[in-house]
Amino acid sequence: MVGELACAPTRPWGLGTTGPAAGTVPVATEMLQPGDRILFYTDGVVDARDPGDTEFGVDRLTEMAAQRATEQRSPEETVRRLVAAVVAHRGDDDLADDASLVLVEWDGPVP
């Protein structure tokens, strides 16, 4: 299953706050099973535009992440393939904004 965490996006830690009162950081809790993955991305990934000015988009990223999950590839290979898809969509290596992806896989609690 692919879905979004129930937490509004925020600025990265250390870059100030927006929204809630200063000094507070919204926290989401999600129950994970061993093998579950969470993909973090910056807006530069989903905002990447092709020569026709079409955004890569959240839906496309979600769909591609779901496809990669069914292929049972390593997290590293999954990220490589997602990055390649963003660059191919853009048509060149010159992204207009930062484009970062971090994929975390939960292996379960330490015995």
PyMOL commands that place a pseudoatom at each C-alpha (Angstrom):
pseudoatom trace, name=CA, resn=MET, resi=1, chain=A, elem=C, hetatm=0, pos=[0.000, 0.000, 0.000]
pseudoatom trace, name=CA, resn=VAL, resi=2, chain=A, elem=C, hetatm=0, pos=[1.205, 3.490, -0.839]
pseudoatom trace, name=CA, resn=GLY, resi=3, chain=A, elem=C, hetatm=0, pos=[-0.064, 6.567, 0.956]
pseudoatom trace, name=CA, resn=GLU, resi=4, chain=A, elem=C, hetatm=0, pos=[0.885, 9.845, 2.580]
pseudoatom trace, name=CA, resn=LEU, resi=5, chain=A, elem=C, hetatm=0, pos=[1.833, 10.339, 6.200]
pseudoatom trace, name=CA, resn=ALA, resi=6, chain=A, elem=C, hetatm=0, pos=[-0.827, 12.161, 8.202]
pseudoatom trace, name=CA, resn=CYS, resi=7, chain=A, elem=C, hetatm=0, pos=[1.381, 15.187, 8.809]
pseudoatom trace, name=CA, resn=ALA, resi=8, chain=A, elem=C, hetatm=0, pos=[1.589, 18.469, 6.946]
pseudoatom trace, name=CA, resn=PRO, resi=9, chain=A, elem=C, hetatm=0, pos=[4.903, 19.151, 5.200]
pseudoatom trace, name=CA, resn=THR, resi=10, chain=A, elem=C, hetatm=0, pos=[7.263, 21.429, 7.112]
pseudoatom trace, name=CA, resn=ARG, resi=11, chain=A, elem=C, hetatm=0, pos=[10.614, 23.055, 6.586]
pseudoatom trace, name=CA, resn=PRO, resi=12, chain=A, elem=C, hetatm=0, pos=[13.635, 20.868, 7.431]
pseudoatom trace, name=CA, resn=TRP, resi=13, chain=A, elem=C, hetatm=0, pos=[14.872, 21.011, 11.015]
pseudoatom trace, name=CA, resn=GLY, resi=14, chain=A, elem=C, hetatm=0, pos=[17.124, 23.967, 11.642]
pseudoatom trace, name=CA, resn=LEU, resi=15, chain=A, elem=C, hetatm=0, pos=[15.659, 26.196, 8.930]
pseudoatom trace, name=CA, resn=GLY, resi=16, chain=A, elem=C, hetatm=0, pos=[13.028, 27.905, 11.067]
pseudoatom trace, name=CA, resn=THR, resi=17, chain=A, elem=C, hetatm=0, pos=[9.343, 27.298, 11.459]
pseudoatom trace, name=CA, resn=THR, resi=18, chain=A, elem=C, hetatm=0, pos=[6.268, 28.093, 9.455]
pseudoatom trace, name=CA, resn=GLY, resi=19, chain=A, elem=C, hetatm=0, pos=[2.695, 27.612, 10.512]
pseudoatom trace, name=CA, resn=PRO, resi=20, chain=A, elem=C, hetatm=0, pos=[2.500, 26.509, 14.169]
pseudoatom trace, name=CA, resn=ALA, resi=21, chain=A, elem=C, hetatm=0, pos=[3.862, 28.604, 17.026]
pseudoatom trace, name=CA, resn=ALA, resi=22, chain=A, elem=C, hetatm=0, pos=[7.618, 29.097, 17.027]
pseudoatom trace, name=CA, resn=GLY, resi=23, chain=A, elem=C, hetatm=0, pos=[9.448, 26.198, 18.640]
pseudoatom trace, name=CA, resn=THR, resi=24, chain=A, elem=C, hetatm=0, pos=[6.808, 23.573, 17.936]
pseudoatom trace, name=CA, resn=VAL, resi=25, chain=A, elem=C, hetatm=0, pos=[7.230, 20.878, 15.335]
pseudoatom trace, name=CA, resn=PRO, resi=26, chain=A, elem=C, hetatm=0, pos=[4.288, 18.790, 14.152]
pseudoatom trace, name=CA, resn=VAL, resi=27, chain=A, elem=C, hetatm=0, pos=[4.896, 15.087, 14.677]
pseudoatom trace, name=CA, resn=ALA, resi=28, chain=A, elem=C, hetatm=0, pos=[3.154, 12.190, 12.965]
pseudoatom trace, name=CA, resn=THR, resi=29, chain=A, elem=C, hetatm=0, pos=[3.079, 8.615, 14.185]
pseudoatom trace, name=CA, resn=GLU, resi=30, chain=A, elem=C, hetatm=0, pos=[2.805, 5.690, 11.796]
pseudoatom trace, name=CA, resn=MET, resi=31, chain=A, elem=C, hetatm=0, pos=[2.798, 1.991, 12.619]
pseudoatom trace, name=CA, resn=LEU, resi=32, chain=A, elem=C, hetatm=0, pos=[5.341, 0.254, 10.394]
pseudoatom trace, name=CA, resn=GLN, resi=33, chain=A, elem=C, hetatm=0, pos=[5.881, -3.390, 9.655]
pseudoatom trace, name=CA, resn=PRO, resi=34, chain=A, elem=C, hetatm=0, pos=[9.316, -4.833, 8.836]
pseudoatom trace, name=CA, resn=GLY, resi=35, chain=A, elem=C, hetatm=0, pos=[10.032, -4.068, 5.178]
pseudoatom trace, name=CA, resn=ASP, resi=36, chain=A, elem=C, hetatm=0, pos=[7.856, -0.921, 5.072]
pseudoatom trace, name=CA, resn=ARG, resi=37, chain=A, elem=C, hetatm=0, pos=[9.453, 2.090, 3.423]
pseudoatom trace, name=CA, resn=ILE, resi=38, chain=A, elem=C, hetatm=0, pos=[9.002, 5.845, 3.724]
pseudoatom trace, name=CA, resn=LEU, resi=39, chain=A, elem=C, hetatm=0, pos=[10.022, 8.135, 0.874]
pseudoatom trace, name=CA, resn=PHE, resi=40, chain=A, elem=C, hetatm=0, pos=[10.893, 11.720, 1.754]
pseudoatom trace, name=CA, resn=TYR, resi=41, chain=A, elem=C, hetatm=0, pos=[11.202, 14.203, -1.098]
pseudoatom trace, name=CA, resn=THR, resi=42, chain=A, elem=C, hetatm=0, pos=[11.653, 17.904, -1.690]
pseudoatom trace, name=CA, resn=ASP, resi=43, chain=A, elem=C, hetatm=0, pos=[9.408, 20.008, -3.870]
pseudoatom trace, name=CA, resn=GLY, resi=44, chain=A, elem=C, hetatm=0, pos=[12.080, 20.100, -6.571]
pseudoatom trace, name=CA, resn=VAL, resi=45, chain=A, elem=C, hetatm=0, pos=[11.246, 16.475, -7.389]
pseudoatom trace, name=CA, resn=VAL, resi=46, chain=A, elem=C, hetatm=0, pos=[7.518, 16.926, -7.930]
pseudoatom trace, name=CA, resn=ASP, resi=47, chain=A, elem=C, hetatm=0, pos=[7.877, 20.434, -9.398]
pseudoatom trace, name=CA, resn=ALA, resi=48, chain=A, elem=C, hetatm=0, pos=[10.397, 19.318, -12.069]
pseudoatom trace, name=CA, resn=ARG, resi=49, chain=A, elem=C, hetatm=0, pos=[8.955, 20.320, -15.436]
pseudoatom trace, name=CA, resn=ASP, resi=50, chain=A, elem=C, hetatm=0, pos=[9.414, 18.772, -18.844]
pseudoatom trace, name=CA, resn=PRO, resi=51, chain=A, elem=C, hetatm=0, pos=[10.051, 20.916, -21.952]
pseudoatom trace, name=CA, resn=GLY, resi=52, chain=A, elem=C, hetatm=0, pos=[6.246, 21.203, -22.374]
pseudoatom trace, name=CA, resn=ASP, resi=53, chain=A, elem=C, hetatm=0, pos=[5.989, 22.712, -18.841]
pseudoatom trace, name=CA, resn=THR, resi=54, chain=A, elem=C, hetatm=0, pos=[4.263, 19.646, -17.311]
pseudoatom trace, name=CA, resn=GLU, resi=55, chain=A, elem=C, hetatm=0, pos=[5.182, 18.942, -13.685]
pseudoatom trace, name=CA, resn=PHE, resi=56, chain=A, elem=C, hetatm=0, pos=[6.529, 15.541, -12.675]
pseudoatom trace, name=CA, resn=GLY, resi=57, chain=A, elem=C, hetatm=0, pos=[3.915, 15.644, -9.903]
pseudoatom trace, name=CA, resn=VAL, resi=58, chain=A, elem=C, hetatm=0, pos=[3.076, 13.795, -6.698]
pseudoatom trace, name=CA, resn=ASP, resi=59, chain=A, elem=C, hetatm=0, pos=[0.804, 11.325, -8.488]
pseudoatom trace, name=CA, resn=ARG, resi=60, chain=A, elem=C, hetatm=0, pos=[3.563, 10.253, -10.879]
pseudoatom trace, name=CA, resn=LEU, resi=61, chain=A, elem=C, hetatm=0, pos=[6.089, 9.949, -8.022]
pseudoatom trace, name=CA, resn=THR, resi=62, chain=A, elem=C, hetatm=0, pos=[3.593, 7.898, -5.990]
pseudoatom trace, name=CA, resn=GLU, resi=63, chain=A, elem=C, hetatm=0, pos=[2.819, 5.621, -8.923]
pseudoatom trace, name=CA, resn=MET, resi=64, chain=A, elem=C, hetatm=0, pos=[6.494, 5.062, -9.723]
pseudoatom trace, name=CA, resn=ALA, resi=65, chain=A, elem=C, hetatm=0, pos=[7.350, 4.401, -6.066]
pseudoatom trace, name=CA, resn=ALA, resi=66, chain=A, elem=C, hetatm=0, pos=[4.538, 1.827, -5.908]
pseudoatom trace, name=CA, resn=GLN, resi=67, chain=A, elem=C, hetatm=0, pos=[5.801, 0.155, -9.103]
pseudoatom trace, name=CA, resn=ARG, resi=68, chain=A, elem=C, hetatm=0, pos=[9.337, 0.000, -7.724]
pseudoatom trace, name=CA, resn=ALA, resi=69, chain=A, elem=C, hetatm=0, pos=[8.027, -1.508, -4.474]
pseudoatom trace, name=CA, resn=THR, resi=70, chain=A, elem=C, hetatm=0, pos=[6.465, -4.430, -6.359]
pseudoatom trace, name=CA, resn=GLU, resi=71, chain=A, elem=C, hetatm=0, pos=[9.824, -5.079, -8.037]
pseudoatom trace, name=CA, resn=GLN, resi=72, chain=A, elem=C, hetatm=0, pos=[11.399, -5.679, -4.599]
pseudoatom trace, name=CA, resn=ARG, resi=73, chain=A, elem=C, hetatm=0, pos=[14.525, -3.696, -5.427]
pseudoatom trace, name=CA, resn=SER, resi=74, chain=A, elem=C, hetatm=0, pos=[16.908, -2.371, -2.794]
pseudoatom trace, name=CA, resn=PRO, resi=75, chain=A, elem=C, hetatm=0, pos=[16.206, 1.108, -1.410]
pseudoatom trace, name=CA, resn=GLU, resi=76, chain=A, elem=C, hetatm=0, pos=[19.336, 2.373, -3.174]
pseudoatom trace, name=CA, resn=GLU, resi=77, chain=A, elem=C, hetatm=0, pos=[18.251, 1.010, -6.556]
pseudoatom trace, name=CA, resn=THR, resi=78, chain=A, elem=C, hetatm=0, pos=[14.719, 2.305, -6.038]
pseudoatom trace, name=CA, resn=VAL, resi=79, chain=A, elem=C, hetatm=0, pos=[16.031, 5.840, -5.444]
pseudoatom trace, name=CA, resn=ARG, resi=80, chain=A, elem=C, hetatm=0, pos=[18.389, 5.585, -8.454]
pseudoatom trace, name=CA, resn=ARG, resi=81, chain=A, elem=C, hetatm=0, pos=[15.447, 4.657, -10.680]
pseudoatom trace, name=CA, resn=LEU, resi=82, chain=A, elem=C, hetatm=0, pos=[13.222, 7.411, -9.299]
pseudoatom trace, name=CA, resn=VAL, resi=83, chain=A, elem=C, hetatm=0, pos=[15.959, 10.009, -9.819]
pseudoatom trace, name=CA, resn=ALA, resi=84, chain=A, elem=C, hetatm=0, pos=[16.512, 8.741, -13.366]
pseudoatom trace, name=CA, resn=ALA, resi=85, chain=A, elem=C, hetatm=0, pos=[12.774, 9.129, -14.049]
pseudoatom trace, name=CA, resn=VAL, resi=86, chain=A, elem=C, hetatm=0, pos=[12.791, 12.750, -12.801]
pseudoatom trace, name=CA, resn=VAL, resi=87, chain=A, elem=C, hetatm=0, pos=[15.848, 13.596, -14.920]
pseudoatom trace, name=CA, resn=ALA, resi=88, chain=A, elem=C, hetatm=0, pos=[14.323, 11.876, -17.968]
pseudoatom trace, name=CA, resn=HIS, resi=89, chain=A, elem=C, hetatm=0, pos=[11.083, 13.819, -17.440]
pseudoatom trace, name=CA, resn=ARG, resi=90, chain=A, elem=C, hetatm=0, pos=[13.025, 17.060, -17.228]
pseudoatom trace, name=CA, resn=GLY, resi=91, chain=A, elem=C, hetatm=0, pos=[14.912, 16.269, -20.427]
pseudoatom trace, name=CA, resn=ASP, resi=92, chain=A, elem=C, hetatm=0, pos=[18.282, 17.309, -19.013]
pseudoatom trace, name=CA, resn=ASP, resi=93, chain=A, elem=C, hetatm=0, pos=[20.312, 17.260, -15.798]
pseudoatom trace, name=CA, resn=ASP, resi=94, chain=A, elem=C, hetatm=0, pos=[19.638, 20.950, -15.057]
pseudoatom trace, name=CA, resn=LEU, resi=95, chain=A, elem=C, hetatm=0, pos=[16.869, 21.011, -12.466]
pseudoatom trace, name=CA, resn=ALA, resi=96, chain=A, elem=C, hetatm=0, pos=[15.467, 24.443, -11.587]
pseudoatom trace, name=CA, resn=ASP, resi=97, chain=A, elem=C, hetatm=0, pos=[15.196, 23.617, -7.860]
pseudoatom trace, name=CA, resn=ASP, resi=98, chain=A, elem=C, hetatm=0, pos=[16.755, 21.252, -5.359]
pseudoatom trace, name=CA, resn=ALA, resi=99, chain=A, elem=C, hetatm=0, pos=[15.527, 17.716, -5.923]
pseudoatom trace, name=CA, resn=SER, resi=100, chain=A, elem=C, hetatm=0, pos=[16.217, 15.347, -3.049]
pseudoatom trace, name=CA, resn=LEU, resi=101, chain=A, elem=C, hetatm=0, pos=[14.904, 11.872, -2.307]
pseudoatom trace, name=CA, resn=VAL, resi=102, chain=A, elem=C, hetatm=0, pos=[15.522, 9.847, 0.839]
pseudoatom trace, name=CA, resn=LEU, resi=103, chain=A, elem=C, hetatm=0, pos=[14.076, 6.356, 1.126]
pseudoatom trace, name=CA, resn=VAL, resi=104, chain=A, elem=C, hetatm=0, pos=[14.051, 4.729, 4.570]
pseudoatom trace, name=CA, resn=GLU, resi=105, chain=A, elem=C, hetatm=0, pos=[13.277, 1.046, 5.053]
pseudoatom trace, name=CA, resn=TRP, resi=106, chain=A, elem=C, hetatm=0, pos=[12.126, -0.204, 8.478]
pseudoatom trace, name=CA, resn=ASP, resi=107, chain=A, elem=C, hetatm=0, pos=[13.670, -3.570, 9.351]
pseudoatom trace, name=CA, resn=GLY, resi=108, chain=A, elem=C, hetatm=0, pos=[11.788, -3.885, 12.606]
pseudoatom trace, name=CA, resn=PRO, resi=109, chain=A, elem=C, hetatm=0, pos=[12.871, -3.571, 16.230]
pseudoatom trace, name=CA, resn=VAL, resi=110, chain=A, elem=C, hetatm=0, pos=[16.239, -4.829, 17.345]
pseudoatom trace, name=CA, resn=PRO, resi=111, chain=A, elem=C, hetatm=0, pos=[15.754, -8.228, 19.043]
for i in range(1, 111): cmd.bond("trace and resi %d" % i, "trace and resi %d" % (i + 1))
show_as sticks, trace
zoom trace
